[in-house]
């Protein structure tokens, strides 16, 4: 009998000497909590009117700050490039942010592009599989919400790691077969103007969430 999965835990994890990630519960934030933000980021935060969106944005930056602290890197401030991907203001390193209901996460690497994604496991994903999966992927996936969510999240992490627009989750990101309890998913981007690249996506399952991340 399989061991029951536990709820997602808040954590800070050093992946290797060059990278770290953090997962945080989304909670109300004070100005003091976000004193580390750059002036530009503080303006962006002040311009967010929706209270929940404000908490998500701020908590993701807190997760990023904690990842950087673990690597003993000062927080440089970040901005979004023309592809919508966060970039460090000092031009050093790579970052990816994500959030879902109740949680936010971030990953940083000194030298390589990264992508991270958090997804809530929902039954309805089984009904929309054809929107982001091709026939070869549908053939190996079990009719389990968690298995489909792993595929969706893995593709999101690959998309974020790639970091450029013009890539379709369904048509340009292809996953190799993987089991419902897999901790690693392999995939590639193909059929685009960009050079084909193979990705390895790490997977963590909790009671109701899937966390995935990929390092180029």
C-alpha positions in Angstrom: 0.0 0.0 0.0 1.4 3.4 -1.0 2.4 5.8 1.7 -0.1 8.7 2.0 1.4 12.0 0.6 1.8 14.9 3.1 0.9 18.5 2.4 3.5 20.7 0.7 6.0 22.0 3.3 7.7 25.4 3.4 11.4 24.8 2.6 14.7 26.3 1.4 16.9 23.9 -0.4 20.4 24.2 -1.8 20.4 22.1 -5.0 24.2 22.4 -5.6 26.9 25.0 -5.2 25.4 27.2 -7.9 21.6 26.9 -7.3 18.9 26.9 -4.7 15.1 27.0 -4.4 12.6 28.0 -1.8 8.9 27.2 -1.3 6.8 29.5 1.0 3.2 29.6 2.2 1.5 32.8 0.9 0.7 35.0 3.9 0.0 38.7 4.5 3.1 40.9 4.1 4.3 44.1 5.7 6.5 46.8 4.2 9.3 45.6 6.5 9.1 42.1 5.0 9.9 43.5 1.6 12.5 46.1 2.5 15.1 44.2 0.4 13.3 44.9 -2.9 14.8 47.4 -5.3 13.2 50.8 -5.8 11.8 49.6 -9.1 10.3 46.5 -7.6 8.7 48.5 -4.7 7.0 50.6 -7.3 5.7 47.5 -9.1 4.5 46.1 -5.8 2.7 49.4 -4.9 0.9 49.3 -8.3 -0.7 45.9 -7.7 -4.2 46.7 -6.6 -5.6 43.2 -6.0 -4.8 42.0 -2.4 -4.3 38.3 -3.3 -2.1 39.2 -6.3 0.0 41.4 -4.0 0.6 38.6 -1.6 1.5 36.2 -4.4 4.0 38.6 -5.9 5.6 39.5 -2.6 5.9 36.0 -1.3 7.5 34.8 -4.6 10.2 37.5 -4.1 10.7 36.5 -0.5 11.3 32.9 -1.7 13.8 34.3 -4.2 15.6 36.3 -1.5 15.8 33.2 0.7 17.3 31.2 -2.2 19.9 33.9 -2.8 20.8 34.1 1.0 21.4 30.3 1.0 24.0 30.9 -1.8 25.3 34.0 0.0 24.4 36.3 -2.9 23.1 39.8 -2.3 19.6 40.5 -3.7 20.2 42.5 -6.9 16.7 43.4 -7.8 14.9 42.0 -10.8 12.9 43.1 -13.9 10.9 41.4 -16.6 12.4 41.2 -20.1 10.5 41.3 -23.4 9.6 37.6 -23.0 8.1 38.2 -19.5 10.9 36.4 -17.8 12.5 37.9 -14.6 16.1 39.0 -15.0 18.6 40.2 -12.4 19.3 43.9 -12.7 23.1 43.2 -12.4 23.0 40.7 -15.3 24.3 37.9 -13.1 22.5 34.6 -12.8 19.1 33.2 -13.8 15.8 33.0 -11.9 12.3 31.6 -12.2 9.2 32.3 -10.0 5.9 30.6 -9.6 2.8 30.6 -7.4 -0.5 28.7 -7.0 -3.2 28.7 -4.4 -1.6 29.2 -1.0 2.1 28.7 -2.1 4.8 30.6 -4.0 8.3 29.4 -5.0 11.5 30.6 -6.6 14.7 29.1 -8.0 18.0 30.7 -8.8 21.1 29.5 -10.6 24.4 31.4 -11.0 25.2 30.2 -14.5 22.3 28.3 -16.2 18.7 29.1 -17.1 16.1 27.6 -14.8 12.3 27.1 -14.7 10.0 26.3 -11.7 6.3 25.6 -11.5 3.8 24.8 -8.7 0.4 23.3 -9.7 -2.7 22.4 -7.6 -4.0 18.9 -8.5 -7.5 19.2 -9.8 -9.9 16.7 -11.4 -10.8 19.1 -14.3 -7.3 18.7 -15.8 -8.4 15.3 -17.1 -11.0 17.1 -19.3 -8.5 19.5 -20.9 -5.6 17.1 -21.6 -5.8 17.5 -25.4 -5.1 21.2 -25.0 -1.5 20.6 -23.8 -0.8 16.9 -24.6 -0.2 15.1 -27.9 -1.4 11.6 -28.7 1.9 9.9 -27.7 1.7 11.6 -24.3 -2.0 10.7 -23.8 -1.1 7.1 -24.5 1.2 6.7 -21.5 -0.5 8.9 -19.0 -2.9 7.2 -16.5 -6.3 8.8 -16.0 -5.2 10.3 -12.7 -5.3 14.1 -12.0 -1.9 14.0 -10.4 -0.3 12.3 -13.4 -1.8 14.8 -15.8 -0.7 17.7 -13.5 2.8 16.4 -13.5 2.8 16.6 -17.3 1.4 20.1 -17.3 3.8 21.3 -14.6 6.8 19.7 -16.3 6.0 21.5 -19.6 5.5 24.8 -17.7 9.0 24.4 -16.1 10.5 23.6 -19.5 8.8 26.6 -21.0 10.1 28.9 -18.3 13.6 27.4 -18.5 13.6 28.1 -22.2 12.5 31.6 -21.5 11.3 32.8 -24.9 7.8 33.3 -26.4 6.6 31.4 -29.4 6.6 27.9 -27.8 3.4 25.9 -27.5 3.1 23.5 -24.6 1.2 21.0 -26.8 3.0 21.4 -30.1 6.5 22.2 -29.2 7.2 20.5 -25.8 7.3 16.7 -26.0 7.6 14.5 -22.8 9.1 11.0 -22.6 6.9 8.4 -20.9 7.0 8.6 -17.0 5.3 6.8 -14.2 2.8 8.5 -11.8 5.4 8.3 -9.0 8.3 9.6 -11.1 10.7 12.0 -9.5 12.3 12.9 -12.9 10.7 13.7 -16.3 12.6 14.1 -19.5 11.4 16.3 -22.3 12.5 18.4 -25.3 11.5 21.5 -27.2 11.2 20.8 -31.0 9.6 22.1 -34.1 10.4 25.8 -33.4 12.9 28.4 -34.7 15.0 27.6 -31.7 17.6 24.8 -31.5 16.2 21.6 -30.1 17.1 21.1 -26.5 16.6 18.2 -24.1 15.5 19.0 -20.5 15.4 17.1 -17.2 12.6 18.1 -14.9 12.7 17.3 -11.2 9.3 16.4 -9.7 8.1 16.6 -6.1 4.5 15.5 -5.1 2.6 16.4 -2.0 -0.9 15.7 -0.9 -2.5 18.3 -3.3 0.4 20.0 -5.2 3.0 19.2 -7.8 6.3 21.0 -7.8 8.6 20.8 -10.8 11.8 22.5 -11.7 14.4 22.3 -14.5 18.0 23.5 -14.9 19.3 24.0 -18.4 
